[in-house]
Amino acid sequence: MRQRRTGPAELGRVMAVSISLNVAGFPLGSVIAGGLVIHSVAATFAAAGIAAGLGALAVWAIPAEG
């Protein structure tokens, strides 16, 4: 979607920022999950489900092309 919606002149910059944010999210997610799993495995899975749902809502909120 990023490649389709980004102009060719800015594509490299947009992809670099996107990849940087994705890579930064891995350690952050590990810290959060590590802190939660100590207390409750079920809470860890619930938090993962909520995060996935919020991600789906964010994608759904992106305006359609056209």
CHARMM-style PDB file with segment names, atoms N, HN, CA, C and O in Angstrom:
ATOM      1  N   MET     1       0.829  -1.171   0.000  1.00  0.00      PROA
ATOM      2  CA  MET     1       0.000   0.000   0.000  1.00  0.00      PROA
ATOM      3  C   MET     1       0.885   1.251   0.000  1.00  0.00      PROA
ATOM      4  O   MET     1       0.583   2.228  -0.685  1.00  0.00      PROA
ATOM      5  N   ARG     2       1.974   1.217   0.766  1.00  0.00      PROA
ATOM      6  HN  ARG     2       2.219   0.424   1.323  1.00  0.00      PROA
ATOM      7  CA  ARG     2       2.856   2.384   0.793  1.00  0.00      PROA
ATOM      8  C   ARG     2       3.417   2.672  -0.587  1.00  0.00      PROA
ATOM      9  O   ARG     2       3.518   3.829  -0.993  1.00  0.00      PROA
ATOM     10  N   GLN     3       3.780   1.626  -1.303  1.00  0.00      PROA
ATOM     11  HN  GLN     3       3.698   0.685  -0.973  1.00  0.00      PROA
ATOM     12  CA  GLN     3       4.370   1.821  -2.621  1.00  0.00      PROA
ATOM     13  C   GLN     3       3.361   2.381  -3.612  1.00  0.00      PROA
ATOM     14  O   GLN     3       3.723   3.171  -4.483  1.00  0.00      PROA
ATOM     15  N   ARG     4       2.110   1.984  -3.491  1.00  0.00      PROA
ATOM     16  HN  ARG     4       1.816   1.341  -2.783  1.00  0.00      PROA
ATOM     17  CA  ARG     4       1.084   2.474  -4.410  1.00  0.00      PROA
ATOM     18  C   ARG     4       0.682   3.911  -4.110  1.00  0.00      PROA
ATOM     19  O   ARG     4       0.351   4.667  -5.023  1.00  0.00      PROA
ATOM     20  N   ARG     5       0.709   4.294  -2.832  1.00  0.00      PROA
ATOM     21  HN  ARG     5       0.979   3.680  -2.090  1.00  0.00      PROA
ATOM     22  CA  ARG     5       0.197   5.605  -2.441  1.00  0.00      PROA
ATOM     23  C   ARG     5       1.270   6.672  -2.311  1.00  0.00      PROA
ATOM     24  O   ARG     5       0.956   7.835  -2.059  1.00  0.00      PROA
ATOM     25  N   THR     6       2.535   6.295  -2.478  1.00  0.00      PROA
ATOM     26  HN  THR     6       2.791   5.350  -2.683  1.00  0.00      PROA
ATOM     27  CA  THR     6       3.638   7.243  -2.324  1.00  0.00      PROA
ATOM     28  C   THR     6       4.218   7.565  -3.687  1.00  0.00      PROA
ATOM     29  O   THR     6       4.424   6.679  -4.516  1.00  0.00      PROA
ATOM     30  N   GLY     7       4.477   8.835  -3.906  1.00  0.00      PROA
ATOM     31  HN  GLY     7       4.310   9.555  -3.232  1.00  0.00      PROA
ATOM     32  CA  GLY     7       5.085   9.259  -5.161  1.00  0.00      PROA
ATOM     33  C   GLY     7       6.507   8.719  -5.302  1.00  0.00      PROA
ATOM     34  O   GLY     7       7.185   8.484  -4.302  1.00  0.00      PROA
ATOM     35  N   PRO     8       6.955   8.523  -6.534  1.00  0.00      PROA
ATOM     36  CA  PRO     8       8.288   7.962  -6.755  1.00  0.00      PROA
ATOM     37  C   PRO     8       9.412   8.791  -6.123  1.00  0.00      PROA
ATOM     38  O   PRO     8      10.424   8.234  -5.698  1.00  0.00      PROA
ATOM     39  N   ALA     9       9.243  10.095  -6.060  1.00  0.00      PROA
ATOM     40  HN  ALA     9       8.421  10.547  -6.406  1.00  0.00      PROA
ATOM     41  CA  ALA     9      10.293  10.948  -5.503  1.00  0.00      PROA
ATOM     42  C   ALA     9      10.474  10.742  -3.998  1.00  0.00      PROA
ATOM     43  O   ALA     9      11.575  10.936  -3.483  1.00  0.00      PROA
ATOM     44  N   GLU    10       9.419  10.355  -3.288  1.00  0.00      PROA
ATOM     45  HN  GLU    10       8.524  10.198  -3.707  1.00  0.00      PROA
ATOM     46  CA  GLU    10       9.497  10.188  -1.832  1.00  0.00      PROA
ATOM     47  C   GLU    10       9.531   8.733  -1.390  1.00  0.00      PROA
ATOM     48  O   GLU    10       9.632   8.468  -0.192  1.00  0.00      PROA
ATOM     49  N   LEU    11       9.449   7.784  -2.313  1.00  0.00      PROA
ATOM     50  HN  LEU    11       9.367   7.999  -3.286  1.00  0.00      PROA
ATOM     51  CA  LEU    11       9.304   6.390  -1.935  1.00  0.00      PROA
ATOM     52  C   LEU    11      10.461   5.878  -1.078  1.00  0.00      PROA
ATOM     53  O   LEU    11      10.229   5.174  -0.095  1.00  0.00      PROA
ATOM     54  N   GLY    12      11.678   6.210  -1.426  1.00  0.00      PROA
ATOM     55  HN  GLY    12      11.866   6.781  -2.225  1.00  0.00      PROA
ATOM     56  CA  GLY    12      12.828   5.757  -0.642  1.00  0.00      PROA
ATOM     57  C   GLY    12      12.782   6.255   0.782  1.00  0.00      PROA
ATOM     58  O   GLY    12      13.045   5.501   1.719  1.00  0.00      PROA
ATOM     59  N   ARG    13      12.452   7.511   0.948  1.00  0.00      PROA
ATOM     60  HN  ARG    13      12.238   8.124   0.187  1.00  0.00      PROA
ATOM     61  CA  ARG    13      12.371   8.105   2.283  1.00  0.00      PROA
ATOM     62  C   ARG    13      11.246   7.476   3.100  1.00  0.00      PROA
ATOM     63  O   ARG    13      11.431   7.158   4.275  1.00  0.00      PROA
ATOM     64  N   VAL    14      10.092   7.299   2.485  1.00  0.00      PROA
ATOM     65  HN  VAL    14       9.942   7.557   1.531  1.00  0.00      PROA
ATOM     66  CA  VAL    14       8.952   6.703   3.186  1.00  0.00      PROA
ATOM     67  C   VAL    14       9.253   5.271   3.594  1.00  0.00      PROA
ATOM     68  O   VAL    14       8.930   4.872   4.713  1.00  0.00      PROA
ATOM     69  N   MET    15       9.860   4.497   2.723  1.00  0.00      PROA
ATOM     70  HN  MET    15      10.122   4.821   1.814  1.00  0.00      PROA
ATOM     71  CA  MET    15      10.175   3.108   3.046  1.00  0.00      PROA
ATOM     72  C   MET    15      11.235   3.024   4.147  1.00  0.00      PROA
ATOM     73  O   MET    15      11.164   2.145   5.006  1.00  0.00      PROA
ATOM     74  N   ALA    16      12.217   3.932   4.127  1.00  0.00      PROA
ATOM     75  HN  ALA    16      12.274   4.646   3.429  1.00  0.00      PROA
ATOM     76  CA  ALA    16      13.251   3.927   5.170  1.00  0.00      PROA
ATOM     77  C   ALA    16      12.640   4.204   6.540  1.00  0.00      PROA
ATOM     78  O   ALA    16      12.986   3.542   7.518  1.00  0.00      PROA
ATOM     79  N   VAL    17      11.744   5.168   6.614  1.00  0.00      PROA
ATOM     80  HN  VAL    17      11.464   5.706   5.819  1.00  0.00      PROA
ATOM     81  CA  VAL    17      11.084   5.478   7.886  1.00  0.00      PROA
ATOM     82  C   VAL    17      10.206   4.313   8.320  1.00  0.00      PROA
ATOM     83  O   VAL    17      10.202   3.942   9.493  1.00  0.00      PROA
ATOM     84  N   SER    18       9.468   3.739   7.391  1.00  0.00      PROA
ATOM     85  HN  SER    18       9.471   4.040   6.437  1.00  0.00      PROA
ATOM     86  CA  SER    18       8.591   2.615   7.700  1.00  0.00      PROA
ATOM     87  C   SER    18       9.380   1.421   8.243  1.00  0.00      PROA
ATOM     88  O   SER    18       9.004   0.832   9.256  1.00  0.00      PROA
ATOM     89  N   ILE    19      10.457   1.073   7.577  1.00  0.00      PROA
ATOM     90  HN  ILE    19      10.763   1.551   6.753  1.00  0.00      PROA
ATOM     91  CA  ILE    19      11.269  -0.062   8.013  1.00  0.00      PROA
ATOM     92  C   ILE    19      11.893   0.232   9.368  1.00  0.00      PROA
ATOM     93  O   ILE    19      11.962  -0.655  10.219  1.00  0.00      PROA
ATOM     94  N   SER    20      12.352   1.468   9.585  1.00  0.00      PROA
ATOM     95  HN  SER    20      12.296   2.188   8.894  1.00  0.00      PROA
ATOM     96  CA  SER    20      12.939   1.834  10.881  1.00  0.00      PROA
ATOM     97  C   SER    20      11.921   1.683  12.009  1.00  0.00      PROA
ATOM     98  O   SER    20      12.258   1.168  13.075  1.00  0.00      PROA
ATOM     99  N   LEU    21      10.695   2.119  11.794  1.00  0.00      PROA
ATOM    100  HN  LEU    21      10.421   2.538  10.928  1.00  0.00      PROA
ATOM    101  CA  LEU    21       9.656   1.976  12.817  1.00  0.00      PROA
ATOM    102  C   LEU    21       9.310   0.513  13.062  1.00  0.00      PROA
ATOM    103  O   LEU    21       9.084   0.110  14.203  1.00  0.00      PROA
ATOM    104  N   ASN    22       9.266  -0.286  11.993  1.00  0.00      PROA
ATOM    105  HN  ASN    22       9.449   0.041  11.066  1.00  0.00      PROA
ATOM    106  CA  ASN    22       8.983  -1.707  12.157  1.00  0.00      PROA
ATOM    107  C   ASN    22      10.078  -2.395  12.968  1.00  0.00      PROA
ATOM    108  O   ASN    22       9.786  -3.189  13.862  1.00  0.00      PROA
ATOM    109  N   VAL    23      11.321  -2.095  12.660  1.00  0.00      PROA
ATOM    110  HN  VAL    23      11.559  -1.450  11.934  1.00  0.00      PROA
ATOM    111  CA  VAL    23      12.443  -2.718  13.372  1.00  0.00      PROA
ATOM    112  C   VAL    23      12.477  -2.251  14.824  1.00  0.00      PROA
ATOM    113  O   VAL    23      12.818  -3.035  15.711  1.00  0.00      PROA
ATOM    114  N   ALA    24      12.135  -1.004  15.082  1.00  0.00      PROA
ATOM    115  HN  ALA    24      11.858  -0.367  14.362  1.00  0.00      PROA
ATOM    116  CA  ALA    24      12.119  -0.492  16.460  1.00  0.00      PROA
ATOM    117  C   ALA    24      10.996  -1.115  17.275  1.00  0.00      PROA
ATOM    118  O   ALA    24      11.079  -1.178  18.501  1.00  0.00      PROA
ATOM    119  N   GLY    25       9.956  -1.569  16.609  1.00  0.00      PROA
ATOM    120  HN  GLY    25       9.888  -1.517  15.613  1.00  0.00      PROA
ATOM    121  CA  GLY    25       8.828  -2.161  17.314  1.00  0.00      PROA
ATOM    122  C   GLY    25       9.124  -3.526  17.910  1.00  0.00      PROA
ATOM    123  O   GLY    25       8.484  -3.916  18.887  1.00  0.00      PROA
ATOM    124  N   PHE    26      10.070  -4.258  17.355  1.00  0.00      PROA
ATOM    125  HN  PHE    26      10.590  -3.941  16.562  1.00  0.00      PROA
ATOM    126  CA  PHE    26      10.379  -5.594  17.875  1.00  0.00      PROA
ATOM    127  C   PHE    26      10.888  -5.552  19.312  1.00  0.00      PROA
ATOM    128  O   PHE    26      10.337  -6.260  20.154  1.00  0.00      PROA
ATOM    129  N   PRO    27      11.913  -4.758  19.640  1.00  0.00      PROA
ATOM    130  CA  PRO    27      12.360  -4.738  21.035  1.00  0.00      PROA
ATOM    131  C   PRO    27      11.312  -4.146  21.972  1.00  0.00      PROA
ATOM    132  O   PRO    27      11.188  -4.581  23.117  1.00  0.00      PROA
ATOM    133  N   LEU    28      10.565  -3.169  21.500  1.00  0.00      PROA
ATOM    134  HN  LEU    28      10.665  -2.816  20.570  1.00  0.00      PROA
ATOM    135  CA  LEU    28       9.521  -2.579  22.331  1.00  0.00      PROA
ATOM    136  C   LEU    28       8.449  -3.622  22.654  1.00  0.00      PROA
ATOM    137  O   LEU    28       8.010  -3.726  23.799  1.00  0.00      PROA
ATOM    138  N   GLY    29       8.035  -4.381  21.664  1.00  0.00      PROA
ATOM    139  HN  GLY    29       8.393  -4.297  20.733  1.00  0.00      PROA
ATOM    140  CA  GLY    29       7.057  -5.445  21.889  1.00  0.00      PROA
ATOM    141  C   GLY    29       7.591  -6.524  22.817  1.00  0.00      PROA
ATOM    142  O   GLY    29       6.847  -7.074  23.629  1.00  0.00      PROA
ATOM    143  N   SER    30       8.876  -6.829  22.699  1.00  0.00      PROA
ATOM    144  HN  SER    30       9.481  -6.382  22.040  1.00  0.00      PROA
ATOM    145  CA  SER    30       9.478  -7.829  23.579  1.00  0.00      PROA
ATOM    146  C   SER    30       9.500  -7.370  25.028  1.00  0.00      PROA
ATOM    147  O   SER    30       9.253  -8.163  25.937  1.00  0.00      PROA
ATOM    148  N   VAL    31       9.794  -6.095  25.247  1.00  0.00      PROA
ATOM    149  HN  VAL    31       9.995  -5.451  24.508  1.00  0.00      PROA
ATOM    150  CA  VAL    31       9.801  -5.557  26.612  1.00  0.00      PROA
ATOM    151  C   VAL    31       8.399  -5.606  27.215  1.00  0.00      PROA
ATOM    152  O   VAL    31       8.221  -6.021  28.360  1.00  0.00      PROA
ATOM    153  N   ILE    32       7.419  -5.186  26.444  1.00  0.00      PROA
ATOM    154  HN  ILE    32       7.563  -4.849  25.514  1.00  0.00      PROA
ATOM    155  CA  ILE    32       6.037  -5.187  26.937  1.00  0.00      PROA
ATOM    156  C   ILE    32       5.567  -6.615  27.207  1.00  0.00      PROA
ATOM    157  O   ILE    32       5.001  -6.892  28.264  1.00  0.00      PROA
ATOM    158  N   ALA    33       5.800  -7.518  26.259  1.00  0.00      PROA
ATOM    159  HN  ALA    33       6.260  -7.293  25.401  1.00  0.00      PROA
ATOM    160  CA  ALA    33       5.363  -8.903  26.437  1.00  0.00      PROA
ATOM    161  C   ALA    33       6.114  -9.568  27.587  1.00  0.00      PROA
ATOM    162  O   ALA    33       5.525 -10.339  28.344  1.00  0.00      PROA
ATOM    163  N   GLY    34       7.399  -9.279  27.725  1.00  0.00      PROA
ATOM    164  HN  GLY    34       7.877  -8.652  27.110  1.00  0.00      PROA
ATOM    165  CA  GLY    34       8.170  -9.858  28.821  1.00  0.00      PROA
ATOM    166  C   GLY    34       7.655  -9.428  30.177  1.00  0.00      PROA
ATOM    167  O   GLY    34       7.595 -10.225  31.112  1.00  0.00      PROA
ATOM    168  N   GLY    35       7.282  -8.159  30.279  1.00  0.00      PROA
ATOM    169  HN  GLY    35       7.331  -7.511  29.519  1.00  0.00      PROA
ATOM    170  CA  GLY    35       6.723  -7.667  31.536  1.00  0.00      PROA
ATOM    171  C   GLY    35       5.363  -8.259  31.841  1.00  0.00      PROA
ATOM    172  O   GLY    35       5.034  -8.516  32.998  1.00  0.00      PROA
ATOM    173  N   LEU    36       4.566  -8.477  30.790  1.00  0.00      PROA
ATOM    174  HN  LEU    36       4.834  -8.268  29.849  1.00  0.00      PROA
ATOM    175  CA  LEU    36       3.227  -9.031  30.996  1.00  0.00      PROA
ATOM    176  C   LEU    36       3.249 -10.532  31.292  1.00  0.00      PROA
ATOM    177  O   LEU    36       2.489 -11.010  32.133  1.00  0.00      PROA
ATOM    178  N   VAL    37       4.111 -11.267  30.606  1.00  0.00      PROA
ATOM    179  HN  VAL    37       4.729 -10.878  29.923  1.00  0.00      PROA
ATOM    180  CA  VAL    37       4.099 -12.719  30.742  1.00  0.00      PROA
ATOM    181  C   VAL    37       4.518 -13.159  32.142  1.00  0.00      PROA
ATOM    182  O   VAL    37       4.163 -14.254  32.578  1.00  0.00      PROA
ATOM    183  N   ILE    38       5.266 -12.318  32.845  1.00  0.00      PROA
ATOM    184  HN  ILE    38       5.554 -11.428  32.491  1.00  0.00      PROA
ATOM    185  CA  ILE    38       5.638 -12.632  34.229  1.00  0.00      PROA
ATOM    186  C   ILE    38       4.386 -12.735  35.101  1.00  0.00      PROA
ATOM    187  O   ILE    38       4.315 -13.560  36.011  1.00  0.00      PROA
ATOM    188  N   HSD    39       3.412 -11.891  34.809  1.00  0.00      PROA
ATOM    189  HN  HSD    39       3.470 -11.220  34.069  1.00  0.00      PROA
ATOM    190  CA  HSD    39       2.194 -11.849  35.615  1.00  0.00      PROA
ATOM    191  C   HSD    39       1.118 -12.807  35.111  1.00  0.00      PROA
ATOM    192  O   HSD    39       0.463 -13.484  35.903  1.00  0.00      PROA
ATOM    193  N   SER    40       0.937 -12.861  33.785  1.00  0.00      PROA
ATOM    194  HN  SER    40       1.469 -12.311  33.141  1.00  0.00      PROA
ATOM    195  CA  SER    40      -0.146 -13.686  33.261  1.00  0.00      PROA
ATOM    196  C   SER    40       0.059 -13.938  31.768  1.00  0.00      PROA
ATOM    197  O   SER    40       0.187 -13.002  30.979  1.00  0.00      PROA
ATOM    198  N   VAL    41       0.087 -15.191  31.403  1.00  0.00      PROA
ATOM    199  HN  VAL    41      -0.017 -15.951  32.044  1.00  0.00      PROA
ATOM    200  CA  VAL    41       0.198 -15.549  29.988  1.00  0.00      PROA
ATOM    201  C   VAL    41      -1.078 -15.134  29.252  1.00  0.00      PROA
ATOM    202  O   VAL    41      -1.025 -14.664  28.116  1.00  0.00      PROA
ATOM    203  N   ALA    42      -2.212 -15.312  29.907  1.00  0.00      PROA
ATOM    204  HN  ALA    42      -2.256 -15.694  30.830  1.00  0.00      PROA
ATOM    205  CA  ALA    42      -3.482 -14.935  29.283  1.00  0.00      PROA
ATOM    206  C   ALA    42      -3.536 -13.432  29.008  1.00  0.00      PROA
ATOM    207  O   ALA    42      -4.029 -13.013  27.961  1.00  0.00      PROA
ATOM    208  N   ALA    43      -3.038 -12.626  29.932  1.00  0.00      PROA
ATOM    209  HN  ALA    43      -2.637 -12.966  30.783  1.00  0.00      PROA
ATOM    210  CA  ALA    43      -3.015 -11.173  29.722  1.00  0.00      PROA
ATOM    211  C   ALA    43      -2.090 -10.799  28.566  1.00  0.00      PROA
ATOM    212  O   ALA    43      -2.362  -9.856  27.824  1.00  0.00      PROA
ATOM    213  N   THR    44      -1.005 -11.539  28.423  1.00  0.00      PROA
ATOM    214  HN  THR    44      -0.784 -12.305  29.026  1.00  0.00      PROA
ATOM    215  CA  THR    44      -0.078 -11.289  27.317  1.00  0.00      PROA
ATOM    216  C   THR    44      -0.767 -11.542  25.984  1.00  0.00      PROA
ATOM    217  O   THR    44      -0.649 -10.740  25.057  1.00  0.00      PROA
ATOM    218  N   PHE    45      -1.491 -12.666  25.886  1.00  0.00      PROA
ATOM    219  HN  PHE    45      -1.587 -13.317  26.639  1.00  0.00      PROA
ATOM    220  CA  PHE    45      -2.208 -12.964  24.642  1.00  0.00      PROA
ATOM    221  C   PHE    45      -3.354 -11.974  24.412  1.00  0.00      PROA
ATOM    222  O   PHE    45      -3.637 -11.612  23.270  1.00  0.00      PROA
ATOM    223  N   ALA    46      -4.003 -11.542  25.472  1.00  0.00      PROA
ATOM    224  HN  ALA    46      -3.772 -11.836  26.400  1.00  0.00      PROA
ATOM    225  CA  ALA    46      -5.076 -10.552  25.333  1.00  0.00      PROA
ATOM    226  C   ALA    46      -4.515  -9.229  24.815  1.00  0.00      PROA
ATOM    227  O   ALA    46      -5.116  -8.593  23.949  1.00  0.00      PROA
ATOM    228  N   ALA    47      -3.368  -8.818  25.342  1.00  0.00      PROA
ATOM    229  HN  ALA    47      -2.879  -9.335  26.046  1.00  0.00      PROA
ATOM    230  CA  ALA    47      -2.738  -7.578  24.884  1.00  0.00      PROA
ATOM    231  C   ALA    47      -2.325  -7.690  23.419  1.00  0.00      PROA
ATOM    232  O   ALA    47      -2.458  -6.731  22.658  1.00  0.00      PROA
ATOM    233  N   ALA    48      -1.821  -8.866  23.023  1.00  0.00      PROA
ATOM    234  HN  ALA    48      -1.713  -9.645  23.641  1.00  0.00      PROA
ATOM    235  CA  ALA    48      -1.456  -9.079  21.615  1.00  0.00      PROA
ATOM    236  C   ALA    48      -2.688  -8.999  20.720  1.00  0.00      PROA
ATOM    237  O   ALA    48      -2.633  -8.430  19.630  1.00  0.00      PROA
ATOM    238  N   GLY    49      -3.797  -9.570  21.183  1.00  0.00      PROA
ATOM    239  HN  GLY    49      -3.841 -10.033  22.068  1.00  0.00      PROA
ATOM    240  CA  GLY    49      -5.035  -9.500  20.410  1.00  0.00      PROA
ATOM    241  C   GLY    49      -5.555  -8.080  20.279  1.00  0.00      PROA
ATOM    242  O   GLY    49      -6.029  -7.681  19.215  1.00  0.00      PROA
ATOM    243  N   ILE    50      -5.467  -7.324  21.353  1.00  0.00      PROA
ATOM    244  HN  ILE    50      -5.082  -7.648  22.217  1.00  0.00      PROA
ATOM    245  CA  ILE    50      -5.901  -5.921  21.314  1.00  0.00      PROA
ATOM    246  C   ILE    50      -5.018  -5.122  20.360  1.00  0.00      PROA
ATOM    247  O   ILE    50      -5.517  -4.311  19.580  1.00  0.00      PROA
ATOM    248  N   ALA    51      -3.708  -5.351  20.422  1.00  0.00      PROA
ATOM    249  HN  ALA    51      -3.303  -6.010  21.055  1.00  0.00      PROA
ATOM    250  CA  ALA    51      -2.787  -4.641  19.519  1.00  0.00      PROA
ATOM    251  C   ALA    51      -3.083  -4.981  18.060  1.00  0.00      PROA
ATOM    252  O   ALA    51      -3.055  -4.102  17.199  1.00  0.00      PROA
ATOM    253  N   ALA    52      -3.365  -6.255  17.781  1.00  0.00      PROA
ATOM    254  HN  ALA    52      -3.388  -6.969  18.480  1.00  0.00      PROA
ATOM    255  CA  ALA    52      -3.702  -6.661  16.417  1.00  0.00      PROA
ATOM    256  C   ALA    52      -5.006  -6.008  15.960  1.00  0.00      PROA
ATOM    257  O   ALA    52      -5.120  -5.568  14.815  1.00  0.00      PROA
ATOM    258  N   GLY    53      -5.978  -5.948  16.850  1.00  0.00      PROA
ATOM    259  HN  GLY    53      -5.886  -6.305  17.780  1.00  0.00      PROA
ATOM    260  CA  GLY    53      -7.244  -5.294  16.518  1.00  0.00      PROA
ATOM    261  C   GLY    53      -7.073  -3.810  16.244  1.00  0.00      PROA
ATOM    262  O   GLY    53      -7.672  -3.273  15.313  1.00  0.00      PROA
ATOM    263  N   LEU    54      -6.255  -3.148  17.055  1.00  0.00      PROA
ATOM    264  HN  LEU    54      -5.768  -3.585  17.811  1.00  0.00      PROA
ATOM    265  CA  LEU    54      -5.995  -1.723  16.823  1.00  0.00      PROA
ATOM    266  C   LEU    54      -5.270  -1.506  15.497  1.00  0.00      PROA
ATOM    267  O   LEU    54      -5.529  -0.530  14.793  1.00  0.00      PROA
ATOM    268  N   GLY    55      -4.369  -2.412  15.165  1.00  0.00      PROA
ATOM    269  HN  GLY    55      -4.159  -3.205  15.737  1.00  0.00      PROA
ATOM    270  CA  GLY    55      -3.690  -2.326  13.873  1.00  0.00      PROA
ATOM    271  C   GLY    55      -4.663  -2.492  12.717  1.00  0.00      PROA
ATOM    272  O   GLY    55      -4.578  -1.779  11.717  1.00  0.00      PROA
ATOM    273  N   ALA    56      -5.586  -3.435  12.859  1.00  0.00      PROA
ATOM    274  HN  ALA    56      -5.655  -4.013  13.671  1.00  0.00      PROA
ATOM    275  CA  ALA    56      -6.596  -3.632  11.814  1.00  0.00      PROA
ATOM    276  C   ALA    56      -7.489  -2.405  11.666  1.00  0.00      PROA
ATOM    277  O   ALA    56      -7.823  -2.006  10.550  1.00  0.00      PROA
ATOM    278  N   LEU    57      -7.872  -1.809  12.787  1.00  0.00      PROA
ATOM    279  HN  LEU    57      -7.600  -2.133  13.693  1.00  0.00      PROA
ATOM    280  CA  LEU    57      -8.681  -0.579  12.716  1.00  0.00      PROA
ATOM    281  C   LEU    57      -7.918   0.561  12.051  1.00  0.00      PROA
ATOM    282  O   LEU    57      -8.492   1.339  11.290  1.00  0.00      PROA
ATOM    283  N   ALA    58      -6.634   0.657  12.339  1.00  0.00      PROA
ATOM    284  HN  ALA    58      -6.167   0.026  12.957  1.00  0.00      PROA
ATOM    285  CA  ALA    58      -5.826   1.711  11.725  1.00  0.00      PROA
ATOM    286  C   ALA    58      -5.754   1.539  10.217  1.00  0.00      PROA
ATOM    287  O   ALA    58      -5.835   2.520   9.477  1.00  0.00      PROA
ATOM    288  N   VAL    59      -5.603   0.297   9.752  1.00  0.00      PROA
ATOM    289  HN  VAL    59      -5.538  -0.499  10.353  1.00  0.00      PROA
ATOM    290  CA  VAL    59      -5.568   0.039   8.314  1.00  0.00      PROA
ATOM    291  C   VAL    59      -6.926   0.323   7.705  1.00  0.00      PROA
ATOM    292  O   VAL    59      -7.002   0.894   6.617  1.00  0.00      PROA
ATOM    293  N   TRP    60      -7.996  -0.058   8.376  1.00  0.00      PROA
ATOM    294  HN  TRP    60      -7.934  -0.522   9.260  1.00  0.00      PROA
ATOM    295  CA  TRP    60      -9.347   0.179   7.884  1.00  0.00      PROA
ATOM    296  C   TRP    60      -9.635   1.678   7.745  1.00  0.00      PROA
ATOM    297  O   TRP    60     -10.395   2.089   6.868  1.00  0.00      PROA
ATOM    298  N   ALA    61      -9.031   2.484   8.606  1.00  0.00      PROA
ATOM    299  HN  ALA    61      -8.414   2.151   9.319  1.00  0.00      PROA
ATOM    300  CA  ALA    61      -9.291   3.925   8.593  1.00  0.00      PROA
ATOM    301  C   ALA    61      -8.560   4.665   7.483  1.00  0.00      PROA
ATOM    302  O   ALA    61      -8.826   5.844   7.249  1.00  0.00      PROA
ATOM    303  N   ILE    62      -7.639   3.989   6.793  1.00  0.00      PROA
ATOM    304  HN  ILE    62      -7.423   3.031   6.983  1.00  0.00      PROA
ATOM    305  CA  ILE    62      -6.924   4.642   5.695  1.00  0.00      PROA
ATOM    306  C   ILE    62      -7.906   4.884   4.560  1.00  0.00      PROA
ATOM    307  O   ILE    62      -8.614   3.969   4.140  1.00  0.00      PROA
ATOM    308  N   PRO    63      -7.951   6.112   4.066  1.00  0.00      PROA
ATOM    309  CA  PRO    63      -8.909   6.408   2.984  1.00  0.00      PROA
ATOM    310  C   PRO    63      -8.626   5.576   1.740  1.00  0.00      PROA
ATOM    311  O   PRO    63      -7.472   5.315   1.400  1.00  0.00      PROA
ATOM    312  N   ALA    64      -9.687   5.168   1.073  1.00  0.00      PROA
ATOM    313  HN  ALA    64     -10.625   5.380   1.349  1.00  0.00      PROA
ATOM    314  CA  ALA    64      -9.563   4.385  -0.154  1.00  0.00      PROA
ATOM    315  C   ALA    64      -9.076   5.253  -1.299  1.00  0.00      PROA
ATOM    316  O   ALA    64      -9.317   6.460  -1.333  1.00  0.00      PROA
ATOM    317  N   GLU    65      -8.389   4.619  -2.233  1.00  0.00      PROA
ATOM    318  HN  GLU    65      -8.193   3.639  -2.205  1.00  0.00      PROA
ATOM    319  CA  GLU    65      -7.942   5.345  -3.416  1.00  0.00      PROA
ATOM    320  C   GLU    65      -9.148   5.681  -4.293  1.00  0.00      PROA
ATOM    321  O   GLU    65     -10.167   4.990  -4.311  1.00  0.00      PROA
ATOM    322  N   GLY    66      -8.970   6.757  -4.998  1.00  0.00      PROA
ATOM    323  HN  GLY    66      -8.142   7.318  -4.983  1.00  0.00      PROA
ATOM    324  CA  GLY    66     -10.011   7.051  -5.967  1.00  0.00      PROA
ATOM    325  C   GLY    66     -10.657   8.291  -5.699  1.00  0.00      PROA
ATOM    326  OT1 GLY    66     -11.565   8.685  -6.431  1.00  0.00      PROA
TER     327      GLY     66
END
